[in-house]
Amino acid sequence: MKLADLPWPSNTSEAVALQRELSERLILEGNVGNPDLVAGVDCSSYGNTGMMVGAIAVWSLVEGELTGAAVAAVEAELPYIPGLLAFREIPVLLKAFEKLDLEPEAIICDGQGTAHMRGFGIACHLGLYLGIPTVGCGKSCLVGTYRVPAEEKGSVELLNYKGREIGRVVRTRKGVKPVFISPGHLVGIDGAVELIFKTCTRYRLPEPIRAAHRLAGETMEKIRQDNDNG
């Protein structure tokens, strides 16, 4: 899979400046139509430092099952810093995408897109690298204000920050906490929400994200066991 050649920062100040710079390149409009292959991406790690595992799970909406996957593991370059998650997780995710033998039509990240203090969360960054429509699906709110959606599945409220809409708060299942949806790249807010509803079944999180989370966790557990036995 061909990756865009993007600059990489050498410190946190440069990382913040780069997010602001790269946010100007985003295309935040349109939808992804009726895709079949949708990838979920997730990472697992030993706390704030140490080994980082990146997992990609490609889910077929037509078949309703996992059709492809890839994992990679690297030493994390940075600890977790709020607002700079991408610089911790992007390196291992790109290595995993290089191993993937099929190209998804859309990607859902376990993290934020434009629902970010500089409008450039991990879904935005990954979308620019890959040139594939990418959506952020956060389990919690990073920035912004909103009304809590009604308890019924399908209820949606606006997520606003500094006077503009940056995403939506979406109830994907009755009686469970909502998720925070925002576009990453090559898709608008409406299209991002539409993709989430297409990929959610009986659970709070989209199936591609659930599959990627399992894969990342299983891989990390194997690494831990190998280290303990080695």
C-alpha positions in Angstrom: 0.0 0.0 0.0 1.5 3.3 -1.1 1.9 5.9 1.7 2.1 9.7 1.3 5.4 11.3 2.2 4.5 13.5 5.2 7.0 15.3 7.5 7.7 14.0 11.0 8.4 16.1 14.1 11.5 15.8 16.3 9.7 17.2 19.5 6.3 17.9 20.9 6.4 21.6 19.8 7.0 20.6 16.2 4.2 18.0 16.5 1.7 20.6 17.5 2.7 22.9 14.7 2.6 20.0 12.2 -1.0 19.1 13.2 -2.0 22.7 12.5 -0.2 22.7 9.2 -1.5 19.3 8.0 -5.1 20.1 9.0 -5.2 22.5 6.0 -4.8 19.5 3.7 -7.9 17.6 4.9 -10.9 17.1 2.6 -13.9 16.9 4.9 -16.8 16.4 2.6 -18.7 13.5 0.9 -19.5 10.0 2.1 -18.2 6.5 1.4 -21.3 5.2 -0.4 -21.9 1.5 0.1 -18.5 0.0 0.9 -17.8 -3.7 1.5 -14.4 -3.8 3.0 -14.0 -1.5 6.0 -10.9 -1.6 8.2 -10.8 -1.0 11.9 -7.5 0.0 13.5 -6.5 -0.2 17.1 -3.3 -0.3 19.3 -2.3 -2.0 22.5 0.8 -1.2 24.6 2.6 -1.8 27.9 1.3 1.4 29.6 3.0 4.7 28.5 6.2 3.2 27.3 7.6 -0.1 25.9 6.2 -2.3 23.2 3.4 -1.0 21.0 1.2 -3.3 18.9 -0.8 -2.0 15.9 -3.7 -4.1 14.5 -5.8 -3.7 11.3 -8.9 -5.8 10.9 -10.7 -5.7 7.6 -14.4 -6.4 7.9 -16.7 -7.4 5.0 -20.1 -5.8 5.3 -21.5 -8.1 2.6 -20.2 -11.3 4.3 -20.5 -10.0 7.9 -17.1 -11.4 8.8 -13.4 -10.7 9.1 -11.7 -11.0 5.6 -8.2 -9.7 6.3 -5.9 -8.6 9.0 -2.4 -7.4 9.8 -0.4 -6.6 12.9 3.0 -5.0 13.7 4.9 -4.3 16.8 7.5 -1.6 17.6 9.0 0.1 20.6 6.9 3.2 21.3 8.7 6.5 20.5 6.6 8.6 22.8 4.5 8.3 26.0 0.8 9.0 25.7 0.3 12.8 25.4 -3.3 14.1 25.2 -3.8 15.6 21.7 -0.7 13.9 20.3 -1.8 10.2 20.2 -1.1 10.0 16.5 2.6 10.4 17.0 2.6 7.5 19.4 0.5 5.1 17.3 1.0 6.1 13.6 4.4 4.4 13.2 3.2 1.0 14.2 -0.1 1.3 12.3 1.8 2.2 9.1 4.0 -0.9 9.5 0.8 -2.9 9.8 -0.7 -1.4 6.7 2.4 -2.2 4.8 1.7 -5.9 5.6 -1.9 -5.8 4.6 -2.6 -7.7 1.3 -5.9 -5.9 0.4 -7.0 -2.3 0.3 -10.0 -1.3 2.4 -12.5 1.1 1.0 -12.8 3.0 4.3 -11.1 3.0 7.7 -12.4 3.5 11.2 -9.9 4.5 13.9 -10.3 3.9 17.6 -9.7 7.6 18.3 -10.6 11.1 17.1 -10.8 12.8 13.7 -11.6 16.5 13.6 -13.0 16.2 17.2 -9.6 17.4 18.4 -8.3 20.6 19.9 -6.4 21.4 16.6 -8.9 19.6 14.3 -6.3 16.9 13.6 -6.7 13.6 15.5 -5.3 10.3 14.6 -8.0 9.5 12.0 -7.0 12.7 10.1 -3.3 11.9 10.2 -3.8 8.2 9.1 -6.2 9.3 6.3 -3.6 11.7 4.9 -1.0 9.0 4.9 -3.2 6.4 3.2 -5.5 8.5 0.9 -8.5 6.4 2.0 -11.7 7.8 3.6 -11.1 7.6 7.3 -13.4 8.2 10.3 -12.7 8.7 14.0 -14.7 6.8 16.6 -13.8 7.9 20.1 -15.1 6.2 23.2 -14.9 9.4 25.1 -15.0 13.1 24.4 -11.6 14.8 23.9 -12.9 18.4 23.3 -16.2 20.1 22.7 -19.7 20.5 24.2 -22.8 18.5 23.5 -26.2 17.4 24.6 -26.5 13.8 25.7 -28.4 11.9 23.0 -31.7 10.2 23.8 -31.4 6.6 25.0 -32.8 5.1 21.8 -30.4 3.6 19.3 -29.8 6.0 16.4 -30.1 9.1 18.5 -27.6 11.8 17.5 -26.5 15.2 18.9 -24.0 17.8 17.6 -20.5 18.0 19.0 -19.3 21.7 19.0 -16.0 23.3 19.8 -15.2 27.0 19.6 -18.3 27.9 17.7 -18.3 25.2 15.1 -19.4 21.6 14.6 -16.5 19.1 14.8 -18.5 15.8 15.0 -21.5 14.1 16.4 -22.4 12.2 19.6 -24.0 9.0 18.5 -26.1 6.4 20.4 -25.2 3.1 18.6 -27.1 0.9 21.1 -30.0 1.5 23.5 -28.9 2.1 27.1 -25.2 2.2 26.5 -22.8 5.2 26.4 -22.6 7.1 23.1 -19.6 7.2 20.9 -18.0 10.4 19.5 -17.8 10.4 15.7 -15.8 12.8 13.5 -14.4 12.7 10.0 -10.7 12.1 9.5 -10.2 12.6 5.7 -12.1 12.3 2.5 -15.5 12.2 4.2 -17.9 14.7 5.8 -19.6 14.5 9.2 -22.8 13.1 7.8 -20.8 10.5 5.9 -18.8 9.6 9.0 -22.0 9.0 11.0 -23.5 7.0 8.2 -20.5 4.7 8.1 -20.6 4.0 11.8 -24.3 3.0 11.7 -23.5 0.7 8.7 -20.7 -1.1 10.7 -22.5 -1.4 14.1 -24.5 -4.5 14.8 -25.5 -5.5 18.3 -22.7 -3.7 20.0 -21.7 -0.2 21.0 -18.6 -0.2 18.8 -18.4 -0.9 15.0 -17.5 -4.4 14.1 -14.1 -3.5 12.4 -13.0 -1.7 15.6 -14.1 -4.6 17.8 -12.1 -7.0 15.6 -9.0 -4.8 15.6 -9.2 -4.5 19.4 -9.3 -8.2 19.9 -6.4 -8.7 17.5 -4.2 -6.1 19.2 -5.0 -7.5 22.6 -4.3 -11.1 21.6 -1.0 -10.1 19.9 0.2 -8.1 22.9 -0.7 -11.0 25.2 1.4 -13.4 23.1 4.3 -11.0 23.2 4.0 -10.7 27.0 3.9 -14.5 27.4 6.9 -14.9 25.1 8.8 -12.4 27.1 7.9 -14.1 30.4 9.0 -17.4 29.0 12.2 -16.1 27.4 
